[in-house]
Amino acid sequence: MKYSIRANEIKDNEKQQGENASHLRGFATLIIGDHFKISNIAILESNEGKLFVSMPRYKSSDKDEKGANVYKDVCNPITKEFREELYENILEAFEKAKCADKTEEVKSQEGTEMPSFSVSVTPFEREGSNIRGLARIYFEDCFIVNNVSILQGKEESLFIAMPSYRTKQVDENQKPVYQDVCYPITKEFREKLYVEIVNEYEQAKEKNQNQTRENAEKQAESTEKQQEKEATPFR
């Protein structure tokens, strides 16, 4: 998979407060084929002084055995080989950025062609919500993006919302501003990706509806046979 990495060091006067702030040393951005960007990849330092990579995460509704919140990756490598390659390149870019005192870029391979991908979709409806499903994007079977939302807009139209995080900023109506974590950066790839997600959603929704109909028919048939059996007098 062709990609590039941009990394920068966090200066002392730029360090943030909150979770992992004391261990935060820098940030990296992954750009897949010049068409899809993953931001907010954290570079942290352990208590032993070793640097490691932490992919963007979100707070799930799950709790661990101690009752603490469970955080899950928004996106991550899904093969050991690619994870080791990617994290090594991220740390390499970070070390170069430290030495040069600027943002550094590392490329895996030259090339700007559109990356190959596949999507999987889980349709569902939640009362009071306009969410109609969640999608996952698989890039060349080595990297996955989770928590892509399929939303219903006005006039029954569907649109896609990429994974995002809440910033400290507010808009003119004093509502929180959200920033995308993973998103397509070219019009061509965005259109291709979003069409694929919507098509997969429609197919998965139709499959679920057919399965629900078949289950209902089987249940009705089973109920009818049971009623006939109960109505037959003993001989």
C-alpha positions, 0 to 999 in steps of 0.5 A, a space after each residue: 500500500 502506498 502512503 506517506 507520513 507527516 510527523 511533528 514534535 510537540 514543544 513544551 509550550 504546546 503540550 496539552 492537558 488531559 489523558 496521556 498529556 504528560 506522555 505526549 511527544 508528537 503527532 503524525 498524519 497518515 495519507 493513503 495514496 494521496 487520497 485519504 487522510 488519518 490525523 491525530 496519531 499520537 506519539 507517546 513516551 512510556 515511563 521507561 522512556 520508550 516511544 510508541 504509537 497510539 492510533 486515534 481512539 474513541 470512548 466506547 460504551 463498554 466498561 472494564 472489570 474495574 468499571 473504567 471506560 474502555 477506549 477503542 481504536 477509530 482505525 488501525 493496521 490489521 496485520 502484524 507485518 503492516 503494523 510493524 512497518 507503519 509504526 516504524 515509519 511513524 517513529 522514523 518520521 518523528 525522529 527526523 522532525 525532532 532533529 530538523 525542528 520541523 514537520 517531516 514526511 516519510 513516503 513508503 512508495 512513490 505513486 498517487 493512484 487511488 487506493 483499493 478498498 472494500 467496505 462492510 456495513 451494518 444497518 440499524 435504526 435507533 429511536 430518536 436518531 438519524 443514524 441508519 448504519 455503521 460502516 468499516 473501510 478496509 484498505 488493501 486488507 491491511 488497514 481498517 477504518 471503523 465508526 463511519 456513520 450512515 445518516 438520513 438527511 432530509 427527504 430520505 436522502 443518505 449521507 456519510 459522516 466520517 469518524 470525528 472528535 469534539 474540539 474545544 471550539 464552538 460555532 456561532 450558535 455556541 455548539 461544539 465544533 467537531 473535527 474529522 479524524 479520518 476522511 477522503 481528501 480528493 473529490 474523486 475518491 470521496 465520491 467513489 467511497 461514499 457511493 460504495 458505502 451507500 450501495 453496500 448499505 442498501 444491499 445489507 438492508 435488503 438482505 436483513 429485510 428478506 431474512 426478517 420476512 423469512 423468519 416471520 413466515 417460518 414462525 407463522 408456519 410453525 404456529 399454524 402447524 401447532 394450532 392444527 395439532 392442538 385442534 386435532 382430537 385424540 383417537 
